[in-house]
């Protein structure tokens, strides 16, 4: 191919590359970027020319440590790995963590000693934000029981403090465990904090304000003081 033909071919190739919406980069055999299209540069919130000279190893973090290095070395030795590389990177200027698959293949079918590489990035769709679990409402007795359990009180001590038998306390704990689908008392306490049932600003633990169900008795007595006693 003559010089003029090569220049014309290269211009057409770069024009086509710029119009492709998929993030693509052309790299040297060691992973150094020589050309990146706007879609690839947009992942870092920069211009295509600013990616030139940077390496794929610098831009992407593979899930499996060293996977990208091994993949590039295999291509250099004439092998062609078949599987894409799971990668992460920090997108744009706001530091958002993105995930996707990076396909790296030699340009053309021949395997020269130092092949040029074509890197194509498949950006994983943004995950749908998980809705926050609604804050739970519990009865006044349940709130006191949870607060005492969070403080490490035994079942007998909890019963004495709230005026219930051991069986009565176990009934409430079992009911809450099934309602919140947790396996044990430790997880139950953790879920109570997550749901906002217990206050995160008090010690000893106490029910969060206004988290008892409507119509339930809202005792102003500390859950750590047995009935009939005062501070």
C-alpha positions as semicolon CSV with decimal commas, in nm:
position;residue;x (nm);y (nm);z (nm)
1;X;0,000;0,000;0,000
2;X;0,144;0,335;-0,107
3;X;0,185;0,631;0,122
4;X;-0,117;0,816;-0,014
5;X;-0,332;0,506;0,002
6;X;-0,227;0,441;0,360
7;X;-0,304;0,798;0,463
8;X;-0,645;0,782;0,299
9;X;-0,721;0,443;0,458
10;X;-0,614;0,568;0,800
11;X;-0,831;0,878;0,771
12;X;-1,135;0,669;0,680
13;X;-1,063;0,429;0,966
14;X;-1,037;0,710;1,222
15;X;-1,355;0,870;1,091
16;X;-1,540;0,541;1,123
17;X;-1,396;0,483;1,470
18;X;-1,518;0,823;1,587
19;X;-1,872;0,742;1,482
20;X;-1,895;0,406;1,657
21;X;-2,084;0,439;1,989
22;X;-1,901;0,145;2,143
23;X;-1,585;0,236;2,341
24;X;-1,286;0,121;2,132
25;X;-0,910;0,171;2,149
26;X;-0,621;0,059;1,930
27;X;-0,314;-0,039;2,132
28;X;0,042;-0,154;2,092
29;X;0,140;-0,509;2,184
30;X;0,214;-0,403;2,543
31;X;-0,130;-0,245;2,591
32;X;-0,030;0,118;2,529
33;X;-0,316;0,313;2,371
34;X;-0,236;0,474;2,036
35;X;-0,590;0,569;1,927
36;X;-0,913;0,590;2,128
37;X;-1,254;0,687;2,000
38;X;-1,474;0,947;2,174
39;X;-1,691;0,677;2,334
40;X;-1,387;0,528;2,507
41;X;-1,259;0,869;2,616
42;X;-1,604;0,959;2,751
43;X;-1,573;0,681;3,008
44;X;-1,302;0,891;3,173
45;X;-1,460;1,227;3,098
46;X;-1,175;1,334;2,873
47;X;-1,079;1,383;2,509
48;X;-0,956;1,091;2,293
49;X;-0,609;1,240;2,257
50;X;-0,559;1,240;2,634
51;X;-0,582;0,861;2,644
52;X;-0,295;0,825;2,397
53;X;0,013;0,685;2,569
54;X;-0,179;0,542;2,865
55;X;-0,195;0,166;2,908
56;X;-0,493;-0,066;2,937
57;X;-0,341;-0,193;3,262
58;X;-0,354;0,160;3,400
59;X;-0,706;0,234;3,282
60;X;-0,876;-0,091;3,386
61;X;-0,874;-0,305;3,699
62;X;-0,949;-0,670;3,616
63;X;-1,157;-0,865;3,867
64;X;-0,893;-1,140;3,856
65;X;-0,560;-0,987;3,949
66;X;-0,308;-1,011;3,663
67;X;-0,569;-1,135;3,414
68;X;-0,518;-0,845;3,173
69;X;-0,138;-0,881;3,177
70;X;-0,166;-1,254;3,106
71;X;-0,415;-1,193;2,826
72;X;-0,190;-0,938;2,651
73;X;0,114;-1,162;2,691
74;X;-0,075;-1,454;2,539
75;X;-0,164;-1,241;2,236
76;X;0,198;-1,134;2,199
77;X;0,302;-1,502;2,191
78;X;0,052;-1,582;1,916
79;X;-0,227;-1,730;2,125
80;X;-0,581;-1,594;2,119
81;X;-0,770;-1,618;2,449
82;X;-1,140;-1,666;2,389
83;X;-1,296;-1,512;2,697
84;X;-1,351;-1,141;2,768
85;X;-1,191;-0,985;3,075
86;X;-1,414;-0,870;3,360
87;X;-1,293;-0,519;3,447
88;X;-1,374;-0,218;3,661
89;X;-1,277;0,144;3,619
90;X;-1,349;0,485;3,767
91;X;-1,561;0,671;3,515
92;X;-1,571;1,045;3,449
93;X;-1,475;1,313;3,696
94;X;-1,726;1,218;3,965
95;X;-1,551;0,896;4,060
96;X;-1,837;0,659;3,971
97;X;-1,731;0,294;3,973
98;X;-1,824;0,116;3,650
99;X;-1,805;-0,249;3,543
100;X;-1,792;-0,425;3,209
101;X;-1,613;-0,668;2,979
102;X;-1,298;-0,587;2,785
103;X;-1,231;-0,777;2,463
104;X;-0,871;-0,753;2,342
105;X;-0,780;-0,912;2,007
106;X;-0,498;-0,867;1,756
107;X;-0,574;-0,651;1,454
108;X;-0,596;-0,888;1,156
109;X;-0,543;-1,263;1,137
110;X;-0,165;-1,267;1,126
111;X;0,042;-1,280;1,441
112;X;0,351;-1,061;1,400
113;X;0,606;-1,037;1,678
114;X;0,444;-0,716;1,805
115;X;0,078;-0,718;1,701
116;X;-0,145;-0,415;1,726
117;X;-0,438;-0,481;1,956
118;X;-0,802;-0,380;1,929
119;X;-0,967;-0,325;2,269
120;X;-1,348;-0,315;2,278
121;X;-1,528;-0,228;2,600
122;X;-1,874;-0,360;2,678
123;X;-2,007;-0,135;2,950
124;X;-2,237;-0,315;3,189
125;X;-2,575;-0,151;3,224
126;X;-2,619;0,061;3,531
127;X;-2,772;-0,148;3,810
128;X;-3,125;-0,052;3,906
129;X;-3,102;0,120;4,246
130;X;-3,244;-0,104;4,512
131;X;-3,528;0,059;4,696
132;X;-3,467;0,131;5,059
133;X;-3,644;-0,110;5,289
134;X;-3,925;0,073;5,463
135;X;-3,872;0,151;5,825
136;X;-4,055;-0,099;6,043
137;X;-4,299;-0,025;6,319
138;X;-4,295;-0,232;6,637
139;X;-4,498;-0,229;6,955
140;X;-4,367;-0,059;7,266
141;X;-4,291;-0,397;7,425
142;X;-4,109;-0,518;7,114
143;X;-3,902;-0,202;7,101
144;X;-3,798;-0,245;7,466
145;X;-3,714;-0,611;7,410
146;X;-3,497;-0,528;7,109
147;X;-3,316;-0,254;7,300
148;X;-3,239;-0,488;7,588
149;X;-3,127;-0,763;7,349
150;X;-2,896;-0,512;7,179
151;X;-2,746;-0,432;7,519
152;X;-2,667;-0,800;7,572
153;X;-2,933;-0,880;7,831
154;X;-3,032;-1,242;7,881
155;X;-3,383;-1,358;7,806
156;X;-3,458;-1,381;8,177
157;X;-3,330;-1,029;8,240
158;X;-3,537;-0,896;7,950
159;X;-3,846;-1,063;8,091
160;X;-3,788;-0,912;8,434
161;X;-3,741;-0,565;8,286
162;X;-4,057;-0,567;8,072
163;X;-4,277;-0,776;8,300
164;X;-4,293;-1,090;8,088
165;X;-4,205;-1,454;8,139
166;X;-3,915;-1,611;7,953
167;X;-4,166;-1,776;7,721
168;X;-4,330;-1,439;7,659
169;X;-3,997;-1,280;7,562
170;X;-3,912;-1,574;7,336
171;X;-4,254;-1,538;7,171
172;X;-4,184;-1,176;7,077
173;X;-3,829;-1,251;6,961
174;X;-3,943;-1,545;6,749
175;X;-4,222;-1,336;6,599
176;X;-3,983;-1,058;6,503
177;X;-3,729;-1,307;6,369
178;X;-3,987;-1,457;6,136
179;X;-4,131;-1,119;6,034
180;X;-3,788;-0,980;5,937
181;X;-3,660;-1,314;5,803
182;X;-3,339;-1,330;6,004
183;X;-3,172;-1,645;6,146
184;X;-3,088;-1,548;6,506
185;X;-3,092;-1,283;6,778
186;X;-2,769;-1,118;6,660
187;X;-2,911;-1,068;6,312
188;X;-3,238;-0,951;6,462
189;X;-3,064;-0,671;6,650
190;X;-2,868;-0,572;6,340
191;X;-3,190;-0,560;6,135
192;X;-3,354;-0,344;6,403
193;X;-3,080;-0,083;6,356
194;X;-3,104;-0,104;5,976
195;X;-3,481;-0,053;5,988
196;X;-3,449;0,242;6,224
197;X;-3,628;0,068;6,511
198;X;-3,335;0,126;6,748
199;X;-3,166;0,462;6,790
200;X;-2,809;0,483;6,662
201;X;-2,730;0,779;6,890
202;X;-2,791;0,629;7,232
203;X;-2,617;0,393;7,469
204;X;-2,744;0,188;7,636
205;X;-2,957;0,101;7,331
206;X;-3,307;0,249;7,317
207;X;-3,597;0,244;7,073
208;X;-3,585;0,519;6,813
209;X;-3,839;0,798;6,868
210;X;-4,182;0,750;6,709
211;X;-4,105;0,398;6,586
212;X;-4,376;0,218;6,782
213;X;-4,693;0,124;6,601
214;X;-4,999;0,344;6,623
215;X;-5,215;0,257;6,912
216;X;-4,935;0,079;7,096
217;X;-4,844;0,176;7,445
218;X;-4,544;0,412;7,428
219;X;-4,384;0,390;7,766
220;X;-4,152;0,673;7,866
221;X;-3,969;0,446;8,109
222;X;-3,618;0,338;8,012
223;X;-3,613;-0,022;7,884
224;X;-3,318;-0,085;8,115
225;X;-3,516;-0,015;8,435
226;X;-3,742;-0,295;8,564
227;X;-4,109;-0,199;8,614
228;X;-4,187;-0,048;8,951
229;X;-3,846;0,115;8,988
230;X;-3,733;0,470;8,914
231;X;-3,402;0,619;8,807
